[in-house]
Amino acid sequence: MKRDLMVFDGPVTLVGGGELDAGLIAAAREIAPRVVAADRGADRLDGFGVPEDQVAAVIGDLDSIADRARWEGGATRVLHLEEQETTDFEKCLYSTEAPLYVAVGFTGRRVDHTLAVLHALLSNSAKRVIVLGPDDAVALVPPGGIALDLAVGARVSFFPLAPVNGVASEGLEWPIDGLDFAPGWRIGTSNRATAARVSARFDGPPMLVMVERRFLGTLAAAVGGASQA
């Protein structure tokens, strides 16, 4: 099936209908000013200081948006994708191309929605995506590994979405070198930084890295080459 692709030359903030506040949107837009709303995420933008001319698109099956007409006929592109094989989050990813995505409003409230977002990260592993929540910033570890400027004592967690092996690490209280990870077997949550710079490398892509929200900028730099905020 041929898909109509929107191409962006800079990072994009994706906005969903989950847990959201002004601080989350502001943090995301410091790195990614342009906004793409996933269906009902468009309804959440009011009151958060997002100019309508910065909302590049509203994308989804549009079964939840309250005021679709508001966005039609203006500068915002409305992509109505009727297929039900993917979530609205996935529709945003496959309908656009950007060097980095910062996704807000996709965690909290419903656990099944959060799990679907993690599934989408794996099924779209070629995309560079950060999922930002009230406490955490989450992304897939890039194929070449990840290096992060954190702070001594900062929490850093790893969670495998499929079997994957640890190759090398530095600056972790519990090194991951030579460890086999898999859901239901071994995970790497609640590790800690013992140095200002932490690095980890794995032999495959399906490993999530989770850092404290305050380190969004360094995570963006590590996974997408974006400038730190």
Wavefront OBJ file of the C-alpha trace (Angstrom):
o trace
v 0.000 0.000 0.000
v 1.406 3.384 -0.994
v 1.451 5.824 1.886
v 1.468 9.601 1.741
v 4.581 10.631 3.679
v 5.067 13.984 5.387
v 8.776 14.822 5.617
v 10.179 17.132 8.303
v 13.720 18.478 8.340
v 13.724 18.878 12.125
v 12.497 17.049 15.230
v 8.747 16.672 15.768
v 6.667 16.565 18.947
v 3.921 13.931 18.820
v 0.955 14.606 21.108
v -1.433 11.884 22.243
v -4.501 11.689 24.417
v -2.850 10.243 27.529
v -1.351 11.898 30.598
v -0.270 15.394 29.646
v 0.483 18.783 31.151
v 1.940 22.102 30.046
v 5.394 21.228 31.361
v 5.606 18.061 29.288
v 4.639 19.839 26.077
v 7.022 22.704 26.813
v 9.918 20.299 27.456
v 9.210 18.410 24.240
v 8.859 21.569 22.149
v 12.166 22.979 23.358
v 13.697 20.172 21.299
v 10.957 19.675 18.706
v 8.856 22.816 18.051
v 6.684 21.366 15.267
v 3.685 19.386 16.500
v 1.828 16.404 15.089
v -1.281 15.361 17.013
v -2.504 11.794 17.142
v -6.298 11.929 16.824
v -7.654 13.103 20.216
v -4.275 14.587 21.020
v -5.410 17.591 18.954
v -8.103 18.302 21.546
v -5.442 18.444 24.280
v -3.499 21.341 22.777
v -5.728 24.150 24.013
v -4.287 25.951 27.014
v -0.755 24.642 26.459
v 0.505 27.572 24.402
v 0.828 25.721 21.104
v 0.100 28.088 18.179
v -2.118 26.481 15.564
v 0.408 27.336 12.847
v 2.884 25.078 14.664
v 0.516 22.087 14.451
v 1.656 20.521 11.217
v -0.792 17.626 11.160
v -3.549 15.714 12.882
v -3.230 12.013 12.082
v -5.269 8.947 12.961
v -8.506 7.131 12.363
v -10.146 10.275 13.814
v -12.718 8.356 15.816
v -11.959 10.273 19.007
v -11.248 13.868 18.022
v -13.969 16.237 19.201
v -13.597 19.026 16.639
v -12.148 17.728 13.402
v -13.576 20.654 11.418
v -11.475 23.096 13.422
v -8.310 21.703 11.844
v -9.560 21.241 8.302
v -9.131 23.916 5.677
v -6.229 25.644 7.409
v -2.471 25.231 7.619
v -2.777 21.970 9.552
v -2.901 18.849 7.438
v -5.512 16.289 8.471
v -4.694 12.685 7.592
v -7.652 10.347 8.068
v -6.303 6.785 8.065
v -9.120 4.294 8.439
v -7.105 1.097 8.854
v -7.408 -0.557 12.272
v -4.271 -2.684 12.239
v -2.211 -0.003 13.975
v -2.676 2.558 16.735
v -2.841 6.285 16.106
v 0.708 6.541 17.472
v 1.935 4.106 14.810
v -0.038 5.959 12.147
v 1.852 9.134 13.068
v 5.164 7.308 12.760
v 4.551 5.629 9.411
v 2.957 8.746 7.890
v 5.871 11.033 8.696
v 9.645 11.164 8.444
v 11.683 13.194 10.928
v 15.181 12.936 12.424
v 13.699 12.641 15.917
v 10.310 12.376 17.590
v 9.480 13.376 21.165
v 6.165 11.770 22.074
v 4.064 13.147 24.947
v 0.596 12.115 26.069
v 1.198 8.456 25.267
v 1.731 7.093 28.786
v -0.384 6.964 31.923
v -4.091 6.270 32.283
v -4.367 2.941 30.400
v -1.679 0.277 30.661
v -2.723 -1.320 27.362
v -2.088 1.975 25.564
v 1.367 2.266 27.122
v 2.225 -1.303 26.111
v 1.031 -0.570 22.573
v 3.417 2.398 22.444
v 6.351 0.173 23.425
v 5.273 -2.301 20.741
v 5.291 0.556 18.223
v 8.838 1.534 19.187
v 9.998 -1.978 18.368
v 7.991 -2.326 15.159
v 9.321 1.078 14.018
v 12.851 0.613 15.322
v 14.377 2.520 12.394
v 12.715 5.680 13.751
v 14.376 7.685 16.508
v 11.641 8.167 19.103
v 11.640 9.336 22.714
v 8.543 8.748 24.814
v 8.387 11.420 27.507
v 6.262 10.949 30.604
v 5.897 12.796 33.906
v 8.933 11.041 35.404
v 10.833 9.314 32.608
v 12.187 9.636 29.104
v 12.279 6.336 27.223
v 13.839 5.289 23.917
v 15.291 2.307 22.121
v 19.051 2.031 22.433
v 20.449 2.830 18.949
v 22.249 -0.014 17.115
v 25.698 1.398 17.910
v 24.952 1.764 21.615
v 24.278 4.822 23.718
v 26.337 7.340 25.700
v 24.597 9.697 28.107
v 25.757 12.662 30.163
v 23.892 12.112 33.420
v 24.824 12.729 37.067
v 26.372 10.442 39.633
v 23.560 8.578 41.360
v 21.019 9.204 38.585
v 18.642 6.372 37.818
v 19.098 4.644 34.470
v 17.119 1.559 33.522
v 17.235 -0.950 30.695
v 14.342 -3.168 29.662
v 14.491 -5.765 26.852
v 11.583 -6.014 24.438
v 13.067 -9.237 23.028
v 16.162 -11.352 23.792
v 19.314 -9.229 23.579
v 22.821 -9.452 24.989
v 24.879 -6.821 26.773
v 28.229 -6.182 25.080
v 29.944 -3.417 27.060
v 29.184 -0.621 29.505
v 30.838 2.133 31.513
v 29.647 4.242 34.419
v 26.986 1.818 35.686
v 26.788 0.519 39.232
v 25.768 -2.856 37.802
v 27.556 -3.393 34.446
v 25.644 -5.127 31.682
v 28.715 -6.646 29.971
v 28.131 -10.228 28.878
v 24.621 -10.485 30.334
v 21.714 -12.064 28.491
v 18.473 -10.092 28.744
v 14.944 -11.174 27.843
v 11.399 -10.485 29.064
v 10.604 -13.021 31.758
v 14.277 -13.877 32.198
v 16.475 -10.871 33.073
v 15.820 -7.129 32.989
v 18.008 -4.154 33.888
v 15.780 -1.689 35.701
v 16.826 0.643 38.532
v 20.511 0.731 37.688
v 22.489 3.820 38.733
v 25.154 6.052 37.242
v 28.516 5.971 39.004
v 30.020 8.597 36.697
v 28.853 11.691 34.869
v 28.968 9.769 31.595
v 27.259 6.418 31.131
v 27.526 4.187 28.084
v 26.039 0.832 27.123
v 26.138 -1.327 24.034
v 24.030 -4.341 23.108
v 24.092 -6.818 20.248
v 20.652 -5.903 18.919
v 17.995 -3.155 18.864
v 15.211 -4.330 21.200
v 16.514 -2.736 24.416
v 14.775 0.230 26.011
v 16.723 2.805 27.982
v 14.893 4.886 30.588
v 16.319 7.980 32.268
v 14.896 10.623 34.554
v 12.860 13.281 32.770
v 15.448 15.962 33.570
v 17.858 14.215 31.201
v 15.608 14.521 28.140
v 18.146 16.751 26.384
v 21.038 14.311 26.662
v 18.810 11.416 25.592
v 17.697 13.412 22.542
v 21.323 14.112 21.659
v 22.198 10.444 22.045
v 19.384 8.889 20.022
v 18.645 11.557 17.449
v 21.596 13.889 17.199
v 19.394 16.754 18.484
v 20.936 19.645 20.355
v 20.577 19.450 24.096
v 17.975 21.843 25.474
l 1 2 3 4 5 6 7 8 9 10 11 12 13 14 15 16 17 18 19 20 21 22 23 24 25 26 27 28 29 30 31 32 33 34 35 36 37 38 39 40 41 42 43 44 45 46 47 48 49 50 51 52 53 54 55 56 57 58 59 60 61 62 63 64 65 66 67 68 69 70 71 72 73 74 75 76 77 78 79 80 81 82 83 84 85 86 87 88 89 90 91 92 93 94 95 96 97 98 99 100 101 102 103 104 105 106 107 108 109 110 111 112 113 114 115 116 117 118 119 120 121 122 123 124 125 126 127 128 129 130 131 132 133 134 135 136 137 138 139 140 141 142 143 144 145 146 147 148 149 150 151 152 153 154 155 156 157 158 159 160 161 162 163 164 165 166 167 168 169 170 171 172 173 174 175 176 177 178 179 180 181 182 183 184 185 186 187 188 189 190 191 192 193 194 195 196 197 198 199 200 201 202 203 204 205 206 207 208 209 210 211 212 213 214 215 216 217 218 219 220 221 222 223 224 225 226 227 228 229
